[in-house]
Amino acid sequence: MIDYSPFWSTLNNSPESTYSLIQKYQISSATIDRLRNNKPLTTTTVNDLCRILCCRVEDIMRYIPSEEDQRL
């Protein structure tokens, strides 16, 4: 499972907010909702967040093995 809790820590330590992501950078409120609920994001969105927050991918998300993952 992909967990976006690192994103929230990174965002809290940055000058940006969810409001500025939506208003200034045109990140959709649906994307913010997807982050809140650990739903899939595109790599383009992850790239945009990394650029906005001047951070690395691991500052946005992490992988946690889970039994809830789809079967391979």
PDB file of N, CA, C and O in Angstrom, chain B, residues numbered from 101:
ATOM      1  N   MET B 101       0.846  -1.168   0.000  1.00  0.00           N
ATOM      2  CA  MET B 101       0.000   0.000   0.000  1.00  0.00           C
ATOM      3  C   MET B 101       0.893   1.234   0.000  1.00  0.00           C
ATOM      4  O   MET B 101       1.920   1.274   0.679  1.00  0.00           O
ATOM      5  N   ILE B 102       0.499   2.213  -0.751  1.00  0.00           N
ATOM      6  CA  ILE B 102       1.201   3.485  -0.756  1.00  0.00           C
ATOM      7  C   ILE B 102       0.574   4.372   0.308  1.00  0.00           C
ATOM      8  O   ILE B 102      -0.642   4.562   0.341  1.00  0.00           O
ATOM      9  N   ASP B 103       1.417   4.909   1.173  1.00  0.00           N
ATOM     10  CA  ASP B 103       0.981   5.754   2.278  1.00  0.00           C
ATOM     11  C   ASP B 103       1.495   7.168   2.042  1.00  0.00           C
ATOM     12  O   ASP B 103       2.682   7.365   1.782  1.00  0.00           O
ATOM     13  N   TYR B 104       0.613   8.143   2.133  1.00  0.00           N
ATOM     14  CA  TYR B 104       0.994   9.532   1.884  1.00  0.00           C
ATOM     15  C   TYR B 104       1.210  10.341   3.156  1.00  0.00           C
ATOM     16  O   TYR B 104       1.242  11.570   3.099  1.00  0.00           O
ATOM     17  N   SER B 105       1.358   9.689   4.294  1.00  0.00           N
ATOM     18  CA  SER B 105       1.597  10.447   5.524  1.00  0.00           C
ATOM     19  C   SER B 105       2.869  11.295   5.461  1.00  0.00           C
ATOM     20  O   SER B 105       2.899  12.362   6.073  1.00  0.00           O
ATOM     21  N   PRO B 106       3.931  10.869   4.744  1.00  0.00           N
ATOM     22  CA  PRO B 106       5.086  11.770   4.633  1.00  0.00           C
ATOM     23  C   PRO B 106       4.734  13.100   3.952  1.00  0.00           C
ATOM     24  O   PRO B 106       5.327  14.134   4.259  1.00  0.00           O
ATOM     25  N   PHE B 107       3.775  13.068   3.035  1.00  0.00           N
ATOM     26  CA  PHE B 107       3.350  14.308   2.368  1.00  0.00           C
ATOM     27  C   PHE B 107       2.869  15.329   3.384  1.00  0.00           C
ATOM     28  O   PHE B 107       3.229  16.504   3.307  1.00  0.00           O
ATOM     29  N   TRP B 108       2.049  14.884   4.346  1.00  0.00           N
ATOM     30  CA  TRP B 108       1.468  15.813   5.316  1.00  0.00           C
ATOM     31  C   TRP B 108       2.549  16.420   6.205  1.00  0.00           C
ATOM     32  O   TRP B 108       2.470  17.599   6.549  1.00  0.00           O
ATOM     33  N   SER B 109       3.541  15.646   6.575  1.00  0.00           N
ATOM     34  CA  SER B 109       4.662  16.186   7.357  1.00  0.00           C
ATOM     35  C   SER B 109       5.455  17.192   6.536  1.00  0.00           C
ATOM     36  O   SER B 109       5.824  18.261   7.022  1.00  0.00           O
ATOM     37  N   THR B 110       5.709  16.830   5.288  1.00  0.00           N
ATOM     38  CA  THR B 110       6.449  17.730   4.395  1.00  0.00           C
ATOM     39  C   THR B 110       5.674  19.024   4.186  1.00  0.00           C
ATOM     40  O   THR B 110       6.249  20.111   4.235  1.00  0.00           O
ATOM     41  N   LEU B 111       4.383  18.909   3.956  1.00  0.00           N
ATOM     42  CA  LEU B 111       3.554  20.101   3.763  1.00  0.00           C
ATOM     43  C   LEU B 111       3.553  20.972   5.011  1.00  0.00           C
ATOM     44  O   LEU B 111       3.659  22.194   4.909  1.00  0.00           O
ATOM     45  N   ASN B 112       3.434  20.366   6.181  1.00  0.00           N
ATOM     46  CA  ASN B 112       3.436  21.133   7.441  1.00  0.00           C
ATOM     47  C   ASN B 112       4.747  21.870   7.666  1.00  0.00           C
ATOM     48  O   ASN B 112       4.767  22.918   8.311  1.00  0.00           O
ATOM     49  N   ASN B 113       5.835  21.336   7.143  1.00  0.00           N
ATOM     50  CA  ASN B 113       7.155  21.962   7.309  1.00  0.00           C
ATOM     51  C   ASN B 113       7.507  22.916   6.177  1.00  0.00           C
ATOM     52  O   ASN B 113       8.618  23.443   6.130  1.00  0.00           O
ATOM     53  N   SER B 114       6.574  23.138   5.276  1.00  0.00           N
ATOM     54  CA  SER B 114       6.817  24.037   4.142  1.00  0.00           C
ATOM     55  C   SER B 114       5.985  25.306   4.314  1.00  0.00           C
ATOM     56  O   SER B 114       5.096  25.358   5.164  1.00  0.00           O
ATOM     57  N   PRO B 115       6.271  26.321   3.514  1.00  0.00           N
ATOM     58  CA  PRO B 115       5.453  27.539   3.576  1.00  0.00           C
ATOM     59  C   PRO B 115       4.102  27.380   2.867  1.00  0.00           C
ATOM     60  O   PRO B 115       3.264  28.280   2.924  1.00  0.00           O
ATOM     61  N   GLU B 116       3.891  26.255   2.210  1.00  0.00           N
ATOM     62  CA  GLU B 116       2.656  26.019   1.459  1.00  0.00           C
ATOM     63  C   GLU B 116       1.580  25.410   2.357  1.00  0.00           C
ATOM     64  O   GLU B 116       1.859  24.948   3.463  1.00  0.00           O
ATOM     65  N   SER B 117       0.361  25.419   1.860  1.00  0.00           N
ATOM     66  CA  SER B 117      -0.778  24.822   2.546  1.00  0.00           C
ATOM     67  C   SER B 117      -1.653  24.149   1.497  1.00  0.00           C
ATOM     68  O   SER B 117      -1.422  24.307   0.298  1.00  0.00           O
ATOM     69  N   THR B 118      -2.646  23.406   1.941  1.00  0.00           N
ATOM     70  CA  THR B 118      -3.558  22.818   0.957  1.00  0.00           C
ATOM     71  C   THR B 118      -4.241  23.921   0.163  1.00  0.00           C
ATOM     72  O   THR B 118      -4.497  23.766  -1.031  1.00  0.00           O
ATOM     73  N   TYR B 119      -4.535  25.027   0.823  1.00  0.00           N
ATOM     74  CA  TYR B 119      -5.163  26.164   0.132  1.00  0.00           C
ATOM     75  C   TYR B 119      -4.264  26.683  -0.986  1.00  0.00           C
ATOM     76  O   TYR B 119      -4.732  26.901  -2.104  1.00  0.00           O
ATOM     77  N   SER B 120      -2.981  26.882  -0.696  1.00  0.00           N
ATOM     78  CA  SER B 120      -2.072  27.393  -1.733  1.00  0.00           C
ATOM     79  C   SER B 120      -1.850  26.365  -2.840  1.00  0.00           C
ATOM     80  O   SER B 120      -1.694  26.732  -4.005  1.00  0.00           O
ATOM     81  N   LEU B 121      -1.836  25.089  -2.486  1.00  0.00           N
ATOM     82  CA  LEU B 121      -1.698  24.068  -3.531  1.00  0.00           C
ATOM     83  C   LEU B 121      -2.861  24.160  -4.516  1.00  0.00           C
ATOM     84  O   LEU B 121      -2.673  24.038  -5.727  1.00  0.00           O
ATOM     85  N   ILE B 122      -4.058  24.374  -3.985  1.00  0.00           N
ATOM     86  CA  ILE B 122      -5.242  24.464  -4.834  1.00  0.00           C
ATOM     87  C   ILE B 122      -5.291  25.789  -5.587  1.00  0.00           C
ATOM     88  O   ILE B 122      -5.496  25.804  -6.800  1.00  0.00           O
ATOM     89  N   GLN B 123      -5.105  26.893  -4.880  1.00  0.00           N
ATOM     90  CA  GLN B 123      -5.280  28.215  -5.485  1.00  0.00           C
ATOM     91  C   GLN B 123      -4.092  28.663  -6.338  1.00  0.00           C
ATOM     92  O   GLN B 123      -4.275  29.182  -7.439  1.00  0.00           O
ATOM     93  N   LYS B 124      -2.893  28.464  -5.832  1.00  0.00           N
ATOM     94  CA  LYS B 124      -1.699  28.970  -6.509  1.00  0.00           C
ATOM     95  C   LYS B 124      -1.165  28.004  -7.565  1.00  0.00           C
ATOM     96  O   LYS B 124      -0.689  28.426  -8.618  1.00  0.00           O
ATOM     97  N   TYR B 125      -1.248  26.705  -7.275  1.00  0.00           N
ATOM     98  CA  TYR B 125      -0.627  25.707  -8.147  1.00  0.00           C
ATOM     99  C   TYR B 125      -1.626  24.838  -8.904  1.00  0.00           C
ATOM    100  O   TYR B 125      -1.227  23.927  -9.629  1.00  0.00           O
ATOM    101  N   GLN B 126      -2.903  25.107  -8.744  1.00  0.00           N
ATOM    102  CA  GLN B 126      -3.966  24.377  -9.446  1.00  0.00           C
ATOM    103  C   GLN B 126      -3.963  22.866  -9.195  1.00  0.00           C
ATOM    104  O   GLN B 126      -4.338  22.082 -10.067  1.00  0.00           O
ATOM    105  N   ILE B 127      -3.537  22.473  -8.001  1.00  0.00           N
ATOM    106  CA  ILE B 127      -3.699  21.072  -7.598  1.00  0.00           C
ATOM    107  C   ILE B 127      -5.172  20.930  -7.217  1.00  0.00           C
ATOM    108  O   ILE B 127      -5.680  21.717  -6.418  1.00  0.00           O
ATOM    109  N   SER B 128      -5.848  19.956  -7.768  1.00  0.00           N
ATOM    110  CA  SER B 128      -7.293  19.861  -7.538  1.00  0.00           C
ATOM    111  C   SER B 128      -7.609  19.428  -6.107  1.00  0.00           C
ATOM    112  O   SER B 128      -6.818  18.749  -5.452  1.00  0.00           O
ATOM    113  N   SER B 129      -8.776  19.838  -5.648  1.00  0.00           N
ATOM    114  CA  SER B 129      -9.218  19.412  -4.321  1.00  0.00           C
ATOM    115  C   SER B 129      -9.421  17.892  -4.300  1.00  0.00           C
ATOM    116  O   SER B 129      -9.288  17.260  -3.252  1.00  0.00           O
ATOM    117  N   ALA B 130      -9.741  17.314  -5.453  1.00  0.00           N
ATOM    118  CA  ALA B 130      -9.864  15.858  -5.549  1.00  0.00           C
ATOM    119  C   ALA B 130      -8.511  15.185  -5.291  1.00  0.00           C
ATOM    120  O   ALA B 130      -8.459  14.123  -4.670  1.00  0.00           O
ATOM    121  N   THR B 131      -7.432  15.789  -5.757  1.00  0.00           N
ATOM    122  CA  THR B 131      -6.088  15.249  -5.500  1.00  0.00           C
ATOM    123  C   THR B 131      -5.769  15.320  -4.016  1.00  0.00           C
ATOM    124  O   THR B 131      -5.212  14.375  -3.456  1.00  0.00           O
ATOM    125  N   ILE B 132      -6.114  16.427  -3.375  1.00  0.00           N
ATOM    126  CA  ILE B 132      -5.891  16.558  -1.933  1.00  0.00           C
ATOM    127  C   ILE B 132      -6.686  15.469  -1.200  1.00  0.00           C
ATOM    128  O   ILE B 132      -6.190  14.866  -0.248  1.00  0.00           O
ATOM    129  N   ASP B 133      -7.898  15.229  -1.642  1.00  0.00           N
ATOM    130  CA  ASP B 133      -8.723  14.177  -1.056  1.00  0.00           C
ATOM    131  C   ASP B 133      -8.088  12.801  -1.266  1.00  0.00           C
ATOM    132  O   ASP B 133      -8.124  11.958  -0.370  1.00  0.00           O
ATOM    133  N   ARG B 134      -7.513  12.575  -2.437  1.00  0.00           N
ATOM    134  CA  ARG B 134      -6.842  11.295  -2.720  1.00  0.00           C
ATOM    135  C   ARG B 134      -5.639  11.118  -1.782  1.00  0.00           C
ATOM    136  O   ARG B 134      -5.386  10.012  -1.303  1.00  0.00           O
ATOM    137  N   LEU B 135      -4.913  12.183  -1.525  1.00  0.00           N
ATOM    138  CA  LEU B 135      -3.789  12.127  -0.586  1.00  0.00           C
ATOM    139  C   LEU B 135      -4.281  11.797   0.823  1.00  0.00           C
ATOM    140  O   LEU B 135      -3.677  10.984   1.522  1.00  0.00           O
ATOM    141  N   ARG B 136      -5.360  12.421   1.227  1.00  0.00           N
ATOM    142  CA  ARG B 136      -5.917  12.173   2.567  1.00  0.00           C
ATOM    143  C   ARG B 136      -6.334  10.723   2.751  1.00  0.00           C
ATOM    144  O   ARG B 136      -6.229  10.174   3.848  1.00  0.00           O
ATOM    145  N   ASN B 137      -6.805  10.106   1.676  1.00  0.00           N
ATOM    146  CA  ASN B 137      -7.347   8.748   1.757  1.00  0.00           C
ATOM    147  C   ASN B 137      -6.427   7.677   1.173  1.00  0.00           C
ATOM    148  O   ASN B 137      -6.863   6.550   0.938  1.00  0.00           O
ATOM    149  N   ASN B 138      -5.164   8.016   0.938  1.00  0.00           N
ATOM    150  CA  ASN B 138      -4.178   7.069   0.401  1.00  0.00           C
ATOM    151  C   ASN B 138      -4.659   6.384  -0.870  1.00  0.00           C
ATOM    152  O   ASN B 138      -4.476   5.180  -1.048  1.00  0.00           O
ATOM    153  N   LYS B 139      -5.268   7.156  -1.739  1.00  0.00           N
ATOM    154  CA  LYS B 139      -5.719   6.648  -3.041  1.00  0.00           C
ATOM    155  C   LYS B 139      -4.607   6.874  -4.066  1.00  0.00           C
ATOM    156  O   LYS B 139      -3.745   7.727  -3.853  1.00  0.00           O
ATOM    157  N   PRO B 140      -4.611   6.132  -5.166  1.00  0.00           N
ATOM    158  CA  PRO B 140      -3.543   6.266  -6.165  1.00  0.00           C
ATOM    159  C   PRO B 140      -3.458   7.666  -6.787  1.00  0.00           C
ATOM    160  O   PRO B 140      -4.468   8.331  -7.019  1.00  0.00           O
ATOM    161  N   LEU B 141      -2.224   8.082  -7.045  1.00  0.00           N
ATOM    162  CA  LEU B 141      -1.929   9.321  -7.765  1.00  0.00           C
ATOM    163  C   LEU B 141      -1.083   8.978  -8.973  1.00  0.00           C
ATOM    164  O   LEU B 141      -0.418   7.942  -8.996  1.00  0.00           O
ATOM    165  N   THR B 142      -1.104   9.836  -9.970  1.00  0.00           N
ATOM    166  CA  THR B 142      -0.226   9.629 -11.119  1.00  0.00           C
ATOM    167  C   THR B 142       1.189  10.078 -10.755  1.00  0.00           C
ATOM    168  O   THR B 142       1.381  10.869  -9.831  1.00  0.00           O
ATOM    169  N   THR B 143       2.153   9.575 -11.474  1.00  0.00           N
ATOM    170  CA  THR B 143       3.528  10.016 -11.248  1.00  0.00           C
ATOM    171  C   THR B 143       3.697  11.478 -11.635  1.00  0.00           C
ATOM    172  O   THR B 143       4.564  12.163 -11.091  1.00  0.00           O
ATOM    173  N   THR B 144       2.896  11.959 -12.553  1.00  0.00           N
ATOM    174  CA  THR B 144       2.940  13.382 -12.915  1.00  0.00           C
ATOM    175  C   THR B 144       2.546  14.238 -11.713  1.00  0.00           C
ATOM    176  O   THR B 144       3.169  15.267 -11.450  1.00  0.00           O
ATOM    177  N   THR B 145       1.525  13.818 -10.991  1.00  0.00           N
ATOM    178  CA  THR B 145       1.093  14.558  -9.803  1.00  0.00           C
ATOM    179  C   THR B 145       2.156  14.507  -8.720  1.00  0.00           C
ATOM    180  O   THR B 145       2.430  15.517  -8.072  1.00  0.00           O
ATOM    181  N   VAL B 146       2.755  13.348  -8.519  1.00  0.00           N
ATOM    182  CA  VAL B 146       3.835  13.230  -7.531  1.00  0.00           C
ATOM    183  C   VAL B 146       4.998  14.135  -7.933  1.00  0.00           C
ATOM    184  O   VAL B 146       5.588  14.804  -7.085  1.00  0.00           O
ATOM    185  N   ASN B 147       5.321  14.155  -9.206  1.00  0.00           N
ATOM    186  CA  ASN B 147       6.378  15.030  -9.708  1.00  0.00           C
ATOM    187  C   ASN B 147       6.038  16.500  -9.419  1.00  0.00           C
ATOM    188  O   ASN B 147       6.891  17.253  -8.949  1.00  0.00           O
ATOM    189  N   ASP B 148       4.811  16.899  -9.697  1.00  0.00           N
ATOM    190  CA  ASP B 148       4.388  18.282  -9.446  1.00  0.00           C
ATOM    191  C   ASP B 148       4.508  18.632  -7.964  1.00  0.00           C
ATOM    192  O   ASP B 148       4.993  19.709  -7.620  1.00  0.00           O
ATOM    193  N   LEU B 149       4.074  17.740  -7.097  1.00  0.00           N
ATOM    194  CA  LEU B 149       4.165  17.998  -5.660  1.00  0.00           C
ATOM    195  C   LEU B 149       5.619  18.115  -5.206  1.00  0.00           C
ATOM    196  O   LEU B 149       5.947  18.965  -4.378  1.00  0.00           O
ATOM    197  N   CYS B 150       6.480  17.268  -5.744  1.00  0.00           N
ATOM    198  CA  CYS B 150       7.905  17.350  -5.409  1.00  0.00           C
ATOM    199  C   CYS B 150       8.500  18.687  -5.856  1.00  0.00           C
ATOM    200  O   CYS B 150       9.293  19.292  -5.135  1.00  0.00           O
ATOM    201  N   ARG B 151       8.116  19.132  -7.029  1.00  0.00           N
ATOM    202  CA  ARG B 151       8.609  20.423  -7.530  1.00  0.00           C
ATOM    203  C   ARG B 151       8.101  21.577  -6.676  1.00  0.00           C
ATOM    204  O   ARG B 151       8.866  22.479  -6.333  1.00  0.00           O
ATOM    205  N   ILE B 152       6.829  21.555  -6.334  1.00  0.00           N
ATOM    206  CA  ILE B 152       6.235  22.627  -5.537  1.00  0.00           C
ATOM    207  C   ILE B 152       6.857  22.684  -4.145  1.00  0.00           C
ATOM    208  O   ILE B 152       7.178  23.760  -3.640  1.00  0.00           O
ATOM    209  N   LEU B 153       7.023  21.521  -3.537  1.00  0.00           N
ATOM    210  CA  LEU B 153       7.514  21.455  -2.158  1.00  0.00           C
ATOM    211  C   LEU B 153       9.031  21.330  -2.062  1.00  0.00           C
ATOM    212  O   LEU B 153       9.585  21.271  -0.964  1.00  0.00           O
ATOM    213  N   CYS B 154       9.695  21.290  -3.207  1.00  0.00           N
ATOM    214  CA  CYS B 154      11.171  21.159  -3.245  1.00  0.00           C
ATOM    215  C   CYS B 154      11.623  19.980  -2.381  1.00  0.00           C
ATOM    216  O   CYS B 154      12.424  20.128  -1.457  1.00  0.00           O
ATOM    217  N   CYS B 155      11.091  18.822  -2.708  1.00  0.00           N
ATOM    218  CA  CYS B 155      11.397  17.644  -1.905  1.00  0.00           C
ATOM    219  C   CYS B 155      11.595  16.426  -2.797  1.00  0.00           C
ATOM    220  O   CYS B 155      11.473  16.507  -4.020  1.00  0.00           O
ATOM    221  N   ARG B 156      11.898  15.311  -2.174  1.00  0.00           N
ATOM    222  CA  ARG B 156      12.091  14.050  -2.884  1.00  0.00           C
ATOM    223  C   ARG B 156      10.812  13.218  -2.820  1.00  0.00           C
ATOM    224  O   ARG B 156       9.921  13.494  -2.016  1.00  0.00           O
ATOM    225  N   VAL B 157      10.732  12.213  -3.663  1.00  0.00           N
ATOM    226  CA  VAL B 157       9.551  11.340  -3.709  1.00  0.00           C
ATOM    227  C   VAL B 157       9.281  10.738  -2.333  1.00  0.00           C
ATOM    228  O   VAL B 157       8.126  10.663  -1.914  1.00  0.00           O
ATOM    229  N   GLU B 158      10.305  10.316  -1.637  1.00  0.00           N
ATOM    230  CA  GLU B 158      10.107   9.692  -0.326  1.00  0.00           C
ATOM    231  C   GLU B 158       9.610  10.684   0.732  1.00  0.00           C
ATOM    232  O   GLU B 158       9.203  10.280   1.821  1.00  0.00           O
ATOM    233  N   ASP B 159       9.643  11.974   0.411  1.00  0.00           N
ATOM    234  CA  ASP B 159       9.049  12.979   1.291  1.00  0.00           C
ATOM    235  C   ASP B 159       7.550  13.142   1.038  1.00  0.00           C
ATOM    236  O   ASP B 159       6.859  13.858   1.762  1.00  0.00           O
ATOM    237  N   ILE B 160       7.062  12.462  -0.005  1.00  0.00           N
ATOM    238  CA  ILE B 160       5.647  12.515  -0.380  1.00  0.00           C
ATOM    239  C   ILE B 160       4.936  11.204  -0.031  1.00  0.00           C
ATOM    240  O   ILE B 160       3.799  11.210   0.442  1.00  0.00           O
ATOM    241  N   MET B 161       5.618  10.087  -0.269  1.00  0.00           N
ATOM    242  CA  MET B 161       4.956   8.801  -0.077  1.00  0.00           C
ATOM    243  C   MET B 161       5.950   7.722   0.318  1.00  0.00           C
ATOM    244  O   MET B 161       7.163   7.869   0.171  1.00  0.00           O
ATOM    245  N   ARG B 162       5.381   6.619   0.831  1.00  0.00           N
ATOM    246  CA  ARG B 162       6.195   5.447   1.170  1.00  0.00           C
ATOM    247  C   ARG B 162       5.364   4.197   0.917  1.00  0.00           C
ATOM    248  O   ARG B 162       4.133   4.232   0.924  1.00  0.00           O
ATOM    249  N   TYR B 163       6.058   3.112   0.699  1.00  0.00           N
ATOM    250  CA  TYR B 163       5.390   1.826   0.485  1.00  0.00           C
ATOM    251  C   TYR B 163       5.370   1.052   1.793  1.00  0.00           C
ATOM    252  O   TYR B 163       6.385   0.917   2.477  1.00  0.00           O
ATOM    253  N   ILE B 164       4.185   0.547   2.120  1.00  0.00           N
ATOM    254  CA  ILE B 164       4.015  -0.305   3.300  1.00  0.00           C
ATOM    255  C   ILE B 164       3.368  -1.599   2.831  1.00  0.00           C
ATOM    256  O   ILE B 164       2.241  -1.564   2.336  1.00  0.00           O
ATOM    257  N   PRO B 165       4.042  -2.747   2.970  1.00  0.00           N
ATOM    258  CA  PRO B 165       3.433  -4.011   2.584  1.00  0.00           C
ATOM    259  C   PRO B 165       2.113  -4.207   3.332  1.00  0.00           C
ATOM    260  O   PRO B 165       2.001  -3.910   4.521  1.00  0.00           O
ATOM    261  N   SER B 166       1.127  -4.712   2.606  1.00  0.00           N
ATOM    262  CA  SER B 166      -0.196  -4.862   3.208  1.00  0.00           C
ATOM    263  C   SER B 166      -0.924  -6.060   2.600  1.00  0.00           C
ATOM    264  O   SER B 166      -0.770  -6.368   1.418  1.00  0.00           O
ATOM    265  N   GLU B 167      -1.702  -6.711   3.416  1.00  0.00           N
ATOM    266  CA  GLU B 167      -2.540  -7.809   2.932  1.00  0.00           C
ATOM    267  C   GLU B 167      -3.698  -7.286   2.069  1.00  0.00           C
ATOM    268  O   GLU B 167      -4.348  -8.053   1.359  1.00  0.00           O
ATOM    269  N   GLU B 168      -3.943  -5.983   2.141  1.00  0.00           N
ATOM    270  CA  GLU B 168      -5.020  -5.380   1.358  1.00  0.00           C
ATOM    271  C   GLU B 168      -4.600  -5.065  -0.078  1.00  0.00           C
ATOM    272  O   GLU B 168      -5.439  -4.702  -0.903  1.00  0.00           O
ATOM    273  N   ASP B 169      -3.314  -5.200  -0.379  1.00  0.00           N
ATOM    274  CA  ASP B 169      -2.847  -4.968  -1.746  1.00  0.00           C
ATOM    275  C   ASP B 169      -3.509  -5.961  -2.693  1.00  0.00           C
ATOM    276  O   ASP B 169      -3.882  -7.065  -2.297  1.00  0.00           O
ATOM    277  N   GLN B 170      -3.647  -5.552  -3.941  1.00  0.00           N
ATOM    278  CA  GLN B 170      -4.228  -6.468  -4.908  1.00  0.00           C
ATOM    279  C   GLN B 170      -3.328  -7.682  -5.091  1.00  0.00           C
ATOM    280  O   GLN B 170      -2.108  -7.595  -4.948  1.00  0.00           O
ATOM    281  N   ARG B 171      -3.920  -8.765  -5.397  1.00  0.00           N
ATOM    282  CA  ARG B 171      -3.192 -10.017  -5.581  1.00  0.00           C
ATOM    283  C   ARG B 171      -2.417  -9.965  -6.900  1.00  0.00           C
ATOM    284  O   ARG B 171      -2.922  -9.468  -7.907  1.00  0.00           O
ATOM    285  N   LEU B 172      -1.207 -10.473  -6.883  1.00  0.00           N
ATOM    286  CA  LEU B 172      -0.375 -10.496  -8.089  1.00  0.00           C
ATOM    287  C   LEU B 172      -0.510 -11.807  -8.803  1.00  0.00           C
ATOM    288  O   LEU B 172       0.117 -12.012  -9.842  1.00  0.00           O
TER     289      LEU B 172
END
